[in-house]
């Protein structure tokens, strides 16, 4: 992995984790309902941590398998993988399939939120916090 991929991946993961954490903080004038804030924050935190995990633990073994396959293809041979390599490839594929399913569910939740607000005429409801004043 080159340095620019590492920097961009780290920035994206930190942005997702930061935005998810920010959504969990109480807001003086929250525009989203508390339930939606929790769902959005959970999705963003999960996606951010999954992306960080992939960058830290999955990128180097996957790159070495890709380099092995490319070297065999350049020699005109078929790459031979060990059972551990095939097991890693299966885990890698399952990881990214899960990541994409969570990402698509996040997009569907956002689309549902936008369409429900469009149906109501984009009224912005502000849900004030009910903090008892002593």
MARKOL-935214 format. One record per residue (C-alpha): chain; x negated, y, z negated. Coordinates in nm, 2 decimals, always signed. Layout:
N
<node A, <X, Y, Z>>
...
This chain:
134
<node A, <+0.00, +0.00, +0.00>>
<node A, <-0.14, +0.34, +0.10>>
<node A, <-0.16, +0.63, -0.15>>
<node A, <+0.12, +0.82, +0.03>>
<node A, <+0.36, +0.53, +0.00>>
<node A, <+0.27, +0.50, -0.37>>
<node A, <+0.32, +0.87, -0.44>>
<node A, <+0.66, +0.88, -0.25>>
<node A, <+0.78, +0.56, -0.41>>
<node A, <+0.68, +0.69, -0.76>>
<node A, <+0.86, +1.02, -0.69>>
<node A, <+1.18, +0.85, -0.58>>
<node A, <+1.18, +0.62, -0.87>>
<node A, <+1.12, +0.90, -1.12>>
<node A, <+1.39, +1.12, -0.95>>
<node A, <+1.64, +0.84, -0.98>>
<node A, <+1.55, +0.77, -1.34>>
<node A, <+1.55, +1.14, -1.43>>
<node A, <+1.88, +1.20, -1.27>>
<node A, <+2.04, +0.90, -1.44>>
<node A, <+1.90, +1.01, -1.77>>
<node A, <+2.03, +1.37, -1.71>>
<node A, <+2.38, +1.24, -1.64>>
<node A, <+2.38, +1.07, -1.98>>
<node A, <+2.31, +1.39, -2.16>>
<node A, <+2.62, +1.58, -2.29>>
<node A, <+2.71, +1.87, -2.08>>
<node A, <+2.88, +2.19, -2.19>>
<node A, <+3.11, +2.19, -1.89>>
<node A, <+3.11, +1.84, -1.74>>
<node A, <+3.28, +1.84, -1.40>>
<node A, <+3.28, +1.46, -1.38>>
<node A, <+3.48, +1.25, -1.62>>
<node A, <+3.27, +1.08, -1.89>>
<node A, <+3.35, +0.74, -1.74>>
<node A, <+3.22, +0.84, -1.40>>
<node A, <+2.91, +1.00, -1.55>>
<node A, <+2.83, +0.67, -1.73>>
<node A, <+2.89, +0.47, -1.41>>
<node A, <+2.68, +0.71, -1.20>>
<node A, <+2.40, +0.72, -1.46>>
<node A, <+2.40, +0.34, -1.49>>
<node A, <+2.37, +0.30, -1.12>>
<node A, <+2.09, +0.56, -1.09>>
<node A, <+1.89, +0.42, -1.38>>
<node A, <+1.92, +0.07, -1.25>>
<node A, <+1.82, +0.16, -0.90>>
<node A, <+1.53, +0.37, -1.03>>
<node A, <+1.39, +0.10, -1.26>>
<node A, <+1.44, -0.16, -0.99>>
<node A, <+1.24, +0.05, -0.75>>
<node A, <+0.97, +0.10, -1.00>>
<node A, <+0.95, -0.27, -1.07>>
<node A, <+0.93, -0.35, -0.70>>
<node A, <+0.65, -0.10, -0.66>>
<node A, <+0.45, -0.23, -0.96>>
<node A, <+0.50, -0.60, -0.93>>
<node A, <+0.63, -0.70, -0.59>>
<node A, <+0.45, -0.48, -0.35>>
<node A, <+0.09, -0.63, -0.37>>
<node A, <+0.19, -1.00, -0.34>>
<node A, <+0.43, -0.92, -0.05>>
<node A, <+0.16, -0.72, +0.12>>
<node A, <-0.09, -1.01, +0.09>>
<node A, <+0.17, -1.25, +0.24>>
<node A, <+0.23, -1.01, +0.53>>
<node A, <-0.15, -0.97, +0.58>>
<node A, <-0.19, -1.35, +0.58>>
<node A, <+0.09, -1.39, +0.84>>
<node A, <-0.05, -1.11, +1.06>>
<node A, <-0.40, -1.26, +1.05>>
<node A, <-0.26, -1.60, +1.16>>
<node A, <-0.06, -1.44, +1.44>>
<node A, <-0.36, -1.25, +1.56>>
<node A, <-0.55, -1.58, +1.59>>
<node A, <-0.26, -1.73, +1.77>>
<node A, <-0.18, -1.97, +1.49>>
<node A, <+0.12, -2.03, +1.27>>
<node A, <+0.08, -1.91, +0.92>>
<node A, <+0.08, -2.18, +0.65>>
<node A, <+0.23, -2.08, +0.32>>
<node A, <+0.21, -2.26, -0.01>>
<node A, <+0.52, -2.35, -0.21>>
<node A, <+0.44, -2.06, -0.45>>
<node A, <+0.43, -1.82, -0.15>>
<node A, <+0.77, -1.94, -0.03>>
<node A, <+0.91, -1.92, -0.38>>
<node A, <+0.79, -1.56, -0.41>>
<node A, <+0.93, -1.48, -0.07>>
<node A, <+1.27, -1.61, -0.19>>
<node A, <+1.25, -1.40, -0.51>>
<node A, <+1.15, -1.10, -0.31>>
<node A, <+1.44, -1.14, -0.07>>
<node A, <+1.69, -1.19, -0.36>>
<node A, <+1.55, -0.88, -0.53>>
<node A, <+1.60, -0.66, -0.23>>
<node A, <+1.94, -0.81, -0.16>>
<node A, <+2.05, -0.73, -0.52>>
<node A, <+1.90, -0.38, -0.49>>
<node A, <+2.10, -0.31, -0.17>>
<node A, <+2.42, -0.44, -0.32>>
<node A, <+2.38, -0.20, -0.62>>
<node A, <+2.30, +0.08, -0.38>>
<node A, <+2.60, +0.01, -0.17>>
<node A, <+2.82, -0.01, -0.48>>
<node A, <+2.69, +0.33, -0.58>>
<node A, <+2.77, +0.47, -0.24>>
<node A, <+3.12, +0.32, -0.26>>
<node A, <+3.18, +0.47, -0.60>>
<node A, <+3.07, +0.81, -0.47>>
<node A, <+3.29, +0.77, -0.16>>
<node A, <+3.59, +0.67, -0.38>>
<node A, <+3.52, +0.98, -0.60>>
<node A, <+3.51, +1.21, -0.30>>
<node A, <+3.82, +1.07, -0.14>>
<node A, <+4.02, +1.08, -0.46>>
<node A, <+3.92, +1.45, -0.50>>
<node A, <+4.01, +1.52, -0.14>>
<node A, <+4.35, +1.36, -0.20>>
<node A, <+4.41, +1.60, -0.49>>
<node A, <+4.29, +1.90, -0.29>>
<node A, <+3.94, +1.92, -0.43>>
<node A, <+4.05, +2.05, -0.77>>
<node A, <+3.76, +2.07, -1.00>>
<node A, <+3.86, +1.97, -1.34>>
<node A, <+3.64, +2.07, -1.62>>
<node A, <+3.65, +1.83, -1.92>>
<node A, <+3.53, +2.03, -2.22>>
<node A, <+3.36, +1.85, -2.50>>
<node A, <+3.57, +1.84, -2.81>>
<node A, <+3.32, +1.93, -3.08>>
<node A, <+3.46, +2.00, -3.42>>
<node A, <+3.36, +2.35, -3.54>>
<node A, <+3.28, +2.36, -3.91>>
